[in-house]
Amino acid sequence: MPRRVLITGGAGFIGSRLAERFAGAGDVVTVLDCLLPQVHGDDPDRSESLQRARAASDVVIGDVTSRDDLRSVVGGQDIVVHLAALTGTGQSMYEIDRYTNVNIQGTARLLDILAAEENAVSRLVVASSRSVYGEGSYRSADGVTVYPEPRREADLLAGDFDVHLNGADPLSMVPTRESALLHPSSIYGITKQVQEQLVMTASPTLGIEPVSLRYQNVYGPGQSLNNPYTGILSIFSSLIRQGKEVNIFEDGFESRDFVYVDDVVEATYMTAVSPAAAGQIFNVGSGTATTVLDVVAALSEAYGRAAKTRVSGSFRIGDIRHNVADVSAIEAAVGFRARVPFTEGVRRFAAWAAEQPLTEDMYQRSLDEMAARNLLK
C-alpha cells in the first residue's frame, strides 16, 4: 500500500526534491508551504522548487503557525517530515520573535494537533541543524575532547580567529558526534535545538516514532539565489557572476561540512522509512571539512574565471569557526553515505546557476542590517 506523506516546507529547496523521492517510490505526498517571498521571490509561481513540488504532490498553501492550516493536512498521514522553518544564523539574531514563532511555536502546534486529534501518523522526522552544537567538538593538546564556548569578541577583533580554551593554545577540530554537548551560539541554533527536543520528547508519548536529522551545510542546484541567508555558495556565486568582489570573512580558513542536496534527500527518505531509524538522532553531512577559501577556488574553477577576493577579517557575531560532522551513526543504522564530492557538487551547482537570471543583490542589504545591529564587525 502506498504511504501517505506530509512534508511541511515541502515546496522549498530540500522539500520539493524529497516530494519527488517519495512520489517516485509510489507514495502519496502532500506539501504544506507558505511560499515565503524571501525563498520563492515575489512571484512564487516562477519558483523552480514550487514547480517540482506541484508535479510530485498536492501542494497546500498554508503556514505552520496556523493551527487551521496544519489541521487541514495532518489527518490521514502516515509519515510527517517537518522541514518548515526560518533559516539564517545572522537574521535570527535580530528577528528573534519571528524565528521562535515559526520554528518553535510552529513545531509545538504540530505536536499539539497530533496529541489532541485522531491521526494515523507513525513516524515524525524533524529537520534539525548542526547549529545545535555551537562550536562543536575539538581536541586539546593533551588529547581530551572538549566543547568550547563561543569565541571571544576581543580575540576576533584582534585577528585571532582560532578556538581556544581558557586562553590556552588553539584547539584542534575533530568530527562532531551526535552525543556532543549542545550549546548553540545563535537564536537560530536555539530554535533548532528546541524543535528537536520537542519532537524527540513528545512523539513517543503519542505512539509516534521520532527521527531528528542534524543537517550540515546543504547546497546544490535549485537553492535560492535571492535569499542572502541561504549560504555562501549562493552568495559567492552571484558575486562572481556579476564580477563583484567577494568579501571573505575572518581569514578564509574557517570551514564547513558541505553536503549535496540529493544526498540530503536520500538520507531523509531512508530515515523516514527505515525501522532502524526510529527514535534516533543523526548527523547528515559529508564528513569532510571545506574552507571558505576552498569554496572560492572551486567556484572560480567551475565558472572558468578567477574571483575577485578580499580577505577582510570581518566577522559575524554567532558564527562558528569550524564544522565537520561524524557521520558514522547514520551509515551504521540505515546504510547512508554521502556520494557527491564537493568539487562535483559545485560543478553541478555552477552549471545550473549560470542559467539563472541575475536578480537584485540582497546580500549587501543583509550585511548592512547586521552592521546596524552591531552583529557584523
DAMO-V659488 format. One record per backbone hydrogen bond with DSSP energy under -0.5 kcal/mol. NH is the residue of the N-H (numbers start at 1). CO is the residue of the C=O. E is the energy in kcal/mol with one decimal. If there is no record, write none. Layout:
{{NH:CO:E} {NH:CO:E}}
This chain:
{{5:3:-0.6} {5:28:-2.9} {6:79:-2.8} {7:30:-2.6} {8:6:-0.5} {8:81:-2.0} {9:32:-3.1} {10:7:-1.1} {10:32:-0.9} {12:9:-1.4} {16:12:-2.3} {17:13:-0.6} {18:14:-2.1} {19:15:-2.4} {20:16:-1.5} {21:17:-1.9} {22:18:-2.5} {23:19:-2.6} {24:20:-2.5} {25:21:-0.9} {25:22:-0.7} {26:23:-1.7} {27:22:-2.2} {28:3:-2.9} {29:27:-0.6} {30:5:-2.9} {31:58:-2.6} {32:7:-1.9} {33:60:-2.0} {39:36:-1.7} {40:36:-3.0} {41:37:-2.4} {46:43:-2.1} {47:44:-2.1} {51:47:-2.1} {52:48:-2.0} {53:49:-2.5} {54:50:-2.6} {55:51:-1.6} {56:52:-1.1} {56:53:-0.6} {57:53:-1.6} {58:29:-2.3} {59:57:-0.8} {60:31:-3.4} {60:58:-0.6} {61:59:-0.5} {62:33:-1.4} {62:60:-0.8} {66:63:-1.7} {67:65:-0.6} {70:66:-2.2} {71:67:-2.8} {72:68:-1.7} {73:70:-1.5} {74:70:-1.7} {75:71:-0.8} {77:74:-2.0} {78:4:-3.0} {79:4:-2.0} {80:123:-2.4} {81:6:-3.1} {82:80:-0.6} {82:125:-3.6} {83:8:-1.4} {83:81:-1.1} {92:88:-1.7} {93:89:-0.7} {93:90:-1.3} {94:91:-1.6} {95:91:-1.4} {99:95:-2.2} {100:96:-2.4} {101:97:-2.3} {102:98:-2.3} {103:99:-2.4} {104:99:-0.5} {104:100:-1.2} {105:100:-2.2} {106:101:-1.1} {107:103:-0.6} {108:104:-2.4} {109:105:-2.5} {110:106:-1.8} {111:107:-2.4} {112:108:-2.5} {113:109:-2.2} {114:110:-2.1} {115:111:-2.0} {116:112:-1.9} {117:113:-2.3} {122:78:-3.1} {123:78:-1.3} {124:209:-2.6} {125:80:-2.9} {126:211:-2.7} {127:82:-2.2} {128:126:-1.0} {128:213:-2.5} {130:215:-2.2} {132:129:-1.5} {133:130:-1.9} {134:131:-1.2} {136:133:-1.9} {138:146:-2.3} {139:172:-2.9} {140:144:-2.7} {143:140:-2.2} {146:138:-2.8} {156:152:-1.9} {157:153:-2.7} {158:154:-1.2} {159:156:-1.7} {160:155:-2.7} {161:159:-0.9} {168:165:-1.6} {171:163:-3.0} {172:139:-2.4} {174:137:-1.8} {176:324:-2.4} {177:175:-0.5} {180:177:-1.8} {183:132:-0.8} {183:181:-0.7} {190:186:-2.0} {191:187:-2.5} {192:188:-2.1} {193:189:-2.1} {194:190:-2.4} {195:191:-2.5} {196:192:-2.4} {197:193:-2.5} {198:194:-2.7} {199:195:-2.2} {200:196:-2.8} {201:197:-1.9} {202:198:-2.7} {203:199:-1.9} {205:202:-0.8} {206:202:-0.7} {206:203:-1.8} {207:204:-1.2} {208:203:-2.3} {209:122:-2.8} {210:208:-0.6} {211:124:-2.1} {212:280:-2.2} {213:126:-2.4} {214:212:-0.6} {214:282:-3.6} {215:128:-1.0} {215:213:-1.4} {216:284:-1.9} {217:257:-2.2} {218:216:-1.1} {219:259:-1.6} {223:220:-1.6} {228:226:-0.7} {230:227:-1.5} {235:231:-1.7} {236:232:-3.2} {237:233:-2.3} {238:234:-2.2} {239:235:-2.0} {240:236:-2.7} {241:237:-2.4} {242:238:-1.6} {243:240:-1.3} {244:239:-2.6} {246:308:-3.8} {247:245:-0.7} {248:246:-0.8} {248:310:-2.8} {249:247:-0.6} {250:314:-3.5} {252:249:-1.3} {255:321:-1.6} {256:290:-2.3} {258:256:-0.9} {259:217:-2.6} {261:219:-2.2} {263:260:-0.6} {264:260:-1.9} {265:261:-2.6} {266:262:-2.1} {267:263:-2.4} {268:264:-2.4} {269:265:-2.7} {270:266:-2.7} {271:267:-2.1} {272:268:-1.5} {273:269:-1.3} {274:270:-1.7} {277:274:-1.4} {278:275:-1.2} {279:210:-2.3} {280:277:-2.1} {282:212:-2.8} {284:214:-2.2} {290:256:-2.7} {292:254:-1.9} {293:252:-2.1} {295:291:-1.7} {296:292:-2.2} {297:293:-2.1} {298:294:-2.5} {299:295:-2.5} {300:296:-2.5} {301:297:-2.2} {302:298:-2.2} {303:299:-2.4} {304:300:-1.0} {305:300:-1.8} {309:307:-0.7} {310:246:-2.3} {312:248:-2.0} {312:310:-1.1} {313:248:-0.9} {313:250:-1.1} {317:375:-2.8} {319:316:-1.8} {326:176:-2.6} {327:325:-0.7} {331:327:-1.2} {332:328:-2.3} {333:329:-2.1} {334:330:-2.4} {335:330:-0.6} {335:331:-1.4} {336:330:-1.1} {341:339:-0.7} {345:341:-2.7} {346:342:-2.8} {347:343:-1.7} {348:344:-2.2} {349:345:-2.6} {350:346:-3.1} {351:347:-2.1} {352:348:-1.8} {353:349:-3.1} {354:350:-2.4} {355:352:-1.5} {356:353:-1.8} {362:360:-1.0} {366:362:-1.9} {367:363:-2.1} {368:364:-2.6} {369:365:-2.2} {370:366:-2.0} {371:367:-2.8} {372:368:-2.4} {373:369:-0.9} {373:370:-0.5} {374:371:-1.7} {375:370:-2.9} {376:370:-0.7} {377:315:-2.9}}
